Amino acid sequence: LELKRMSVSREHRGRGLARALCREVLAFARARGYGAVVLSTSMVQVAAQRLYEGQGFRKVGSSYPSLLGTLLNFQIFHYRCDLGDGT
């Protein structure tokens, strides 16, 4: 399952909503038999990286989004959270 573009509006940040949404996505995926959840985030989204790593995601790679990204050394980080069978 791929998690894409999760965002919490600025006025609602800092209340644990992103953590709750992330936990819900992981529970949703587990309940439906997915083996993993994957996502990508940019190198400048440090708070997102901390959130995902705190939820059990691990960085599995990186890439450059374009030639300009390569020239600027702007990376996209790829994450994966393997889901157990719940036992």
PyMOL CGO cylinders between C-alpha atoms (Angstrom):
from pymol import cmd
from pymol.cgo import CYLINDER

trace = [
    CYLINDER, 0.00, 0.00, 0.00, 1.36, 3.44, -0.84, 0.3, 1, 1, 1, 1, 1, 1,
    CYLINDER, 1.36, 3.44, -0.84, 0.75, 6.40, 1.42, 0.3, 1, 1, 1, 1, 1, 1,
    CYLINDER, 0.75, 6.40, 1.42, 0.68, 9.56, -0.71, 0.3, 1, 1, 1, 1, 1, 1,
    CYLINDER, 0.68, 9.56, -0.71, 0.61, 13.19, 0.27, 0.3, 1, 1, 1, 1, 1, 1,
    CYLINDER, 0.61, 13.19, 0.27, -0.47, 13.01, 3.87, 0.3, 1, 1, 1, 1, 1, 1,
    CYLINDER, -0.47, 13.01, 3.87, -0.73, 16.51, 5.29, 0.3, 1, 1, 1, 1, 1, 1,
    CYLINDER, -0.73, 16.51, 5.29, -2.18, 18.27, 8.31, 0.3, 1, 1, 1, 1, 1, 1,
    CYLINDER, -2.18, 18.27, 8.31, -3.04, 21.95, 7.99, 0.3, 1, 1, 1, 1, 1, 1,
    CYLINDER, -3.04, 21.95, 7.99, -0.78, 24.33, 9.88, 0.3, 1, 1, 1, 1, 1, 1,
    CYLINDER, -0.78, 24.33, 9.88, -3.44, 25.40, 12.34, 0.3, 1, 1, 1, 1, 1, 1,
    CYLINDER, -3.44, 25.40, 12.34, -3.96, 21.77, 13.43, 0.3, 1, 1, 1, 1, 1, 1,
    CYLINDER, -3.96, 21.77, 13.43, -0.33, 20.67, 13.68, 0.3, 1, 1, 1, 1, 1, 1,
    CYLINDER, -0.33, 20.67, 13.68, 1.25, 19.69, 16.98, 0.3, 1, 1, 1, 1, 1, 1,
    CYLINDER, 1.25, 19.69, 16.98, -1.84, 17.86, 18.23, 0.3, 1, 1, 1, 1, 1, 1,
    CYLINDER, -1.84, 17.86, 18.23, -0.84, 14.33, 17.26, 0.3, 1, 1, 1, 1, 1, 1,
    CYLINDER, -0.84, 14.33, 17.26, -3.12, 14.19, 14.22, 0.3, 1, 1, 1, 1, 1, 1,
    CYLINDER, -3.12, 14.19, 14.22, -0.37, 13.08, 11.81, 0.3, 1, 1, 1, 1, 1, 1,
    CYLINDER, -0.37, 13.08, 11.81, 0.66, 10.26, 14.19, 0.3, 1, 1, 1, 1, 1, 1,
    CYLINDER, 0.66, 10.26, 14.19, -2.99, 9.18, 14.51, 0.3, 1, 1, 1, 1, 1, 1,
    CYLINDER, -2.99, 9.18, 14.51, -3.48, 9.27, 10.73, 0.3, 1, 1, 1, 1, 1, 1,
    CYLINDER, -3.48, 9.27, 10.73, -0.33, 7.26, 10.20, 0.3, 1, 1, 1, 1, 1, 1,
    CYLINDER, -0.33, 7.26, 10.20, -1.39, 4.64, 12.77, 0.3, 1, 1, 1, 1, 1, 1,
    CYLINDER, -1.39, 4.64, 12.77, -4.79, 4.44, 11.06, 0.3, 1, 1, 1, 1, 1, 1,
    CYLINDER, -4.79, 4.44, 11.06, -3.19, 3.85, 7.66, 0.3, 1, 1, 1, 1, 1, 1,
    CYLINDER, -3.19, 3.85, 7.66, -1.02, 1.08, 9.11, 0.3, 1, 1, 1, 1, 1, 1,
    CYLINDER, -1.02, 1.08, 9.11, -4.04, -0.53, 10.81, 0.3, 1, 1, 1, 1, 1, 1,
    CYLINDER, -4.04, -0.53, 10.81, -6.07, -0.24, 7.58, 0.3, 1, 1, 1, 1, 1, 1,
    CYLINDER, -6.07, -0.24, 7.58, -3.29, -1.91, 5.59, 0.3, 1, 1, 1, 1, 1, 1,
    CYLINDER, -3.29, -1.91, 5.59, -2.82, -4.71, 8.16, 0.3, 1, 1, 1, 1, 1, 1,
    CYLINDER, -2.82, -4.71, 8.16, -6.56, -5.42, 8.31, 0.3, 1, 1, 1, 1, 1, 1,
    CYLINDER, -6.56, -5.42, 8.31, -6.66, -5.83, 4.55, 0.3, 1, 1, 1, 1, 1, 1,
    CYLINDER, -6.66, -5.83, 4.55, -3.66, -8.13, 4.35, 0.3, 1, 1, 1, 1, 1, 1,
    CYLINDER, -3.66, -8.13, 4.35, -1.06, -5.77, 2.89, 0.3, 1, 1, 1, 1, 1, 1,
    CYLINDER, -1.06, -5.77, 2.89, 2.50, -6.78, 3.60, 0.3, 1, 1, 1, 1, 1, 1,
    CYLINDER, 2.50, -6.78, 3.60, 3.94, -3.27, 3.75, 0.3, 1, 1, 1, 1, 1, 1,
    CYLINDER, 3.94, -3.27, 3.75, 3.23, 0.43, 3.45, 0.3, 1, 1, 1, 1, 1, 1,
    CYLINDER, 3.23, 0.43, 3.45, 5.59, 2.53, 1.35, 0.3, 1, 1, 1, 1, 1, 1,
    CYLINDER, 5.59, 2.53, 1.35, 5.96, 6.28, 0.96, 0.3, 1, 1, 1, 1, 1, 1,
    CYLINDER, 5.96, 6.28, 0.96, 8.32, 8.98, -0.23, 0.3, 1, 1, 1, 1, 1, 1,
    CYLINDER, 8.32, 8.98, -0.23, 9.23, 12.34, 1.27, 0.3, 1, 1, 1, 1, 1, 1,
    CYLINDER, 9.23, 12.34, 1.27, 11.80, 14.97, 0.45, 0.3, 1, 1, 1, 1, 1, 1,
    CYLINDER, 11.80, 14.97, 0.45, 15.06, 15.56, 2.25, 0.3, 1, 1, 1, 1, 1, 1,
    CYLINDER, 15.06, 15.56, 2.25, 13.81, 18.92, 3.58, 0.3, 1, 1, 1, 1, 1, 1,
    CYLINDER, 13.81, 18.92, 3.58, 10.75, 17.42, 5.28, 0.3, 1, 1, 1, 1, 1, 1,
    CYLINDER, 10.75, 17.42, 5.28, 12.63, 16.52, 8.44, 0.3, 1, 1, 1, 1, 1, 1,
    CYLINDER, 12.63, 16.52, 8.44, 9.52, 16.51, 10.67, 0.3, 1, 1, 1, 1, 1, 1,
    CYLINDER, 9.52, 16.51, 10.67, 7.87, 14.02, 8.28, 0.3, 1, 1, 1, 1, 1, 1,
    CYLINDER, 7.87, 14.02, 8.28, 10.97, 11.82, 8.36, 0.3, 1, 1, 1, 1, 1, 1,
    CYLINDER, 10.97, 11.82, 8.36, 10.90, 11.78, 12.17, 0.3, 1, 1, 1, 1, 1, 1,
    CYLINDER, 10.90, 11.78, 12.17, 7.17, 11.01, 12.16, 0.3, 1, 1, 1, 1, 1, 1,
    CYLINDER, 7.17, 11.01, 12.16, 7.53, 8.06, 9.79, 0.3, 1, 1, 1, 1, 1, 1,
    CYLINDER, 7.53, 8.06, 9.79, 10.61, 6.66, 11.50, 0.3, 1, 1, 1, 1, 1, 1,
    CYLINDER, 10.61, 6.66, 11.50, 8.80, 6.92, 14.84, 0.3, 1, 1, 1, 1, 1, 1,
    CYLINDER, 8.80, 6.92, 14.84, 5.95, 4.86, 13.38, 0.3, 1, 1, 1, 1, 1, 1,
    CYLINDER, 5.95, 4.86, 13.38, 8.26, 2.03, 12.30, 0.3, 1, 1, 1, 1, 1, 1,
    CYLINDER, 8.26, 2.03, 12.30, 9.13, 3.06, 8.75, 0.3, 1, 1, 1, 1, 1, 1,
    CYLINDER, 9.13, 3.06, 8.75, 12.71, 2.62, 7.64, 0.3, 1, 1, 1, 1, 1, 1,
    CYLINDER, 12.71, 2.62, 7.64, 14.51, 4.43, 4.85, 0.3, 1, 1, 1, 1, 1, 1,
    CYLINDER, 14.51, 4.43, 4.85, 15.08, 2.00, 1.99, 0.3, 1, 1, 1, 1, 1, 1,
    CYLINDER, 15.08, 2.00, 1.99, 16.54, 4.30, -0.64, 0.3, 1, 1, 1, 1, 1, 1,
    CYLINDER, 16.54, 4.30, -0.64, 16.70, 7.71, -2.21, 0.3, 1, 1, 1, 1, 1, 1,
    CYLINDER, 16.70, 7.71, -2.21, 16.43, 9.25, -5.64, 0.3, 1, 1, 1, 1, 1, 1,
    CYLINDER, 16.43, 9.25, -5.64, 16.57, 12.56, -7.43, 0.3, 1, 1, 1, 1, 1, 1,
    CYLINDER, 16.57, 12.56, -7.43, 13.26, 13.86, -8.82, 0.3, 1, 1, 1, 1, 1, 1,
    CYLINDER, 13.26, 13.86, -8.82, 14.83, 15.48, -11.91, 0.3, 1, 1, 1, 1, 1, 1,
    CYLINDER, 14.83, 15.48, -11.91, 18.06, 16.62, -13.51, 0.3, 1, 1, 1, 1, 1, 1,
    CYLINDER, 18.06, 16.62, -13.51, 17.73, 19.89, -11.62, 0.3, 1, 1, 1, 1, 1, 1,
    CYLINDER, 17.73, 19.89, -11.62, 17.26, 17.91, -8.41, 0.3, 1, 1, 1, 1, 1, 1,
    CYLINDER, 17.26, 17.91, -8.41, 20.47, 16.05, -9.16, 0.3, 1, 1, 1, 1, 1, 1,
    CYLINDER, 20.47, 16.05, -9.16, 22.36, 19.29, -9.80, 0.3, 1, 1, 1, 1, 1, 1,
    CYLINDER, 22.36, 19.29, -9.80, 21.04, 20.76, -6.54, 0.3, 1, 1, 1, 1, 1, 1,
    CYLINDER, 21.04, 20.76, -6.54, 21.54, 17.48, -4.65, 0.3, 1, 1, 1, 1, 1, 1,
    CYLINDER, 21.54, 17.48, -4.65, 17.82, 17.51, -3.74, 0.3, 1, 1, 1, 1, 1, 1,
    CYLINDER, 17.82, 17.51, -3.74, 16.84, 13.98, -2.80, 0.3, 1, 1, 1, 1, 1, 1,
    CYLINDER, 16.84, 13.98, -2.80, 13.60, 12.13, -2.31, 0.3, 1, 1, 1, 1, 1, 1,
    CYLINDER, 13.60, 12.13, -2.31, 13.79, 9.54, 0.46, 0.3, 1, 1, 1, 1, 1, 1,
    CYLINDER, 13.79, 9.54, 0.46, 11.85, 6.27, 0.13, 0.3, 1, 1, 1, 1, 1, 1,
    CYLINDER, 11.85, 6.27, 0.13, 10.46, 4.57, 3.22, 0.3, 1, 1, 1, 1, 1, 1,
    CYLINDER, 10.46, 4.57, 3.22, 8.88, 1.20, 3.95, 0.3, 1, 1, 1, 1, 1, 1,
    CYLINDER, 8.88, 1.20, 3.95, 7.04, -0.20, 6.93, 0.3, 1, 1, 1, 1, 1, 1,
    CYLINDER, 7.04, -0.20, 6.93, 6.76, -3.97, 6.86, 0.3, 1, 1, 1, 1, 1, 1,
    CYLINDER, 6.76, -3.97, 6.86, 3.56, -5.19, 8.45, 0.3, 1, 1, 1, 1, 1, 1,
    CYLINDER, 3.56, -5.19, 8.45, 3.52, -8.37, 10.47, 0.3, 1, 1, 1, 1, 1, 1,
    CYLINDER, 3.52, -8.37, 10.47, 0.56, -10.69, 10.51, 0.3, 1, 1, 1, 1, 1, 1,
    CYLINDER, 0.56, -10.69, 10.51, -0.58, -9.08, 13.76, 0.3, 1, 1, 1, 1, 1, 1,
    CYLINDER, -0.58, -9.08, 13.76, 0.52, -11.95, 15.97, 0.3, 1, 1, 1, 1, 1, 1,
]
cmd.load_cgo(trace, "trace")
